[in-house]
Amino acid sequence: MVISAFLVEDKPDIRRTLVEAMEEIAPLRFVGHADSETGARQWLGAHKADWDLAIIDLFLAEGTGFGVLKDCQRRTARQKVIVLTSHSQENILLRCRELGADEVFDKSHDVEKLVRFCRNHADSLDGKIPPTQ
């Protein structure tokens, strides 16, 4: 199964590299992206059932990923939300979890973990493994 992903990332070069790499090595395709908190909240509001995974950067040129995380609290059980950030201070990680992030990954060190998470999520949606909580 290929999962539908939505990406919130404001830097075009990072967004392009991430989309190309993840679509090649993980079982996902990107169905949309936003480069700001407002854009992400609008897209997610208009496409409530059109995604299986949201990948959110925290610090954006306009707004933050924290507001996007808050909006994602109303998602279905099959939809997962992860944070992909360069800022791994304990207080930031705790706030992400409080806002409902399923996982938090470091942009520069956790790409393999992110791919593994995507594979497991695809397998759970396909009924091959029990869903993660």
C-alpha positions in Angstrom: 0.0 0.0 0.0 1.1 3.5 -0.8 0.2 6.1 1.8 -0.9 9.7 0.9 1.3 12.2 2.6 1.0 16.0 3.2 4.2 18.0 3.8 4.6 21.3 5.7 8.0 22.7 4.9 8.9 26.3 4.0 12.3 25.8 2.4 11.9 24.8 -1.3 15.2 23.0 -1.6 14.5 20.8 1.5 10.9 20.2 0.4 12.0 19.1 -3.1 14.8 16.8 -1.8 12.5 15.3 0.8 9.7 14.7 -1.7 12.0 13.1 -4.2 13.8 10.9 -1.7 10.8 9.8 0.3 8.7 8.9 -2.8 11.6 6.8 -4.0 12.4 4.9 -0.8 9.2 4.9 1.2 5.8 3.6 0.3 4.2 7.1 0.0 3.3 9.8 -2.4 2.8 13.4 -1.6 -0.7 14.7 -2.3 0.0 18.2 -1.2 2.3 20.6 0.6 2.3 24.0 2.3 5.0 26.4 3.2 3.2 28.2 6.0 1.0 27.5 9.0 -2.0 29.3 7.3 -1.5 27.3 4.0 -1.2 24.0 5.9 -4.3 24.7 8.0 -6.3 25.6 4.9 -5.2 22.6 3.0 -5.9 20.2 5.9 -9.3 21.8 6.5 -10.3 21.4 2.8 -8.9 17.8 2.5 -9.8 16.2 5.8 -9.8 12.6 4.5 -7.3 12.9 1.7 -4.1 12.1 3.7 -2.7 9.3 5.8 0.4 11.0 7.0 1.3 14.6 7.7 4.9 15.6 8.0 5.4 18.9 9.7 8.3 21.2 10.2 8.0 23.3 13.3 9.6 26.6 12.4 8.2 28.2 9.2 8.6 31.5 7.5 5.0 32.3 8.4 3.6 30.8 11.6 4.7 27.5 13.2 4.1 23.8 12.9 2.6 23.9 16.5 -0.6 25.5 15.1 -0.8 22.8 12.4 -0.3 20.1 15.1 -3.1 21.5 17.1 -5.5 21.4 14.0 -4.4 17.8 13.4 -5.7 16.7 16.8 -9.1 16.2 15.1 -7.8 13.6 12.7 -9.0 10.1 12.3 -7.3 7.1 14.0 -5.7 6.0 10.6 -4.1 9.4 10.1 -0.6 9.9 11.6 1.2 13.1 12.3 4.9 13.4 12.6 7.3 16.3 13.2 10.5 16.6 11.1 12.7 19.2 12.7 16.2 20.4 13.3 15.3 21.5 16.8 15.4 18.6 19.2 15.4 20.4 22.6 13.4 18.4 25.2 10.8 21.1 25.8 10.1 21.2 22.0 9.7 17.4 21.8 7.4 17.4 24.9 5.2 20.2 23.3 5.0 18.2 20.1 3.8 15.1 22.0 1.3 17.2 24.0 -0.2 18.4 20.8 -0.6 14.9 19.5 2.5 14.2 17.3 2.9 10.5 16.8 6.6 10.8 16.4 9.3 13.5 16.2 12.3 13.0 13.9 15.5 14.9 13.4 15.9 16.1 9.8 19.6 15.3 9.7 19.8 12.1 11.7 16.5 10.2 11.5 15.7 9.6 7.8 16.0 5.9 8.2 13.6 6.0 11.2 11.2 8.1 9.2 11.2 5.6 6.3 10.7 2.7 8.8 7.7 4.6 10.3 6.2 5.1 6.9 6.6 1.4 6.0 5.0 0.4 9.3 2.1 2.9 8.8 1.5 1.6 5.3 1.5 -2.0 6.6 -0.9 -1.1 9.4 -3.3 0.6 6.9 -3.0 -2.5 4.7 -3.9 -4.8 7.6 -0.4 -6.5 7.6 0.4 -5.4 11.1 -1.7 -4.0 14.0 -2.0 -0.2 13.9 0.4 1.8 16.0 -1.0 3.8 18.9 
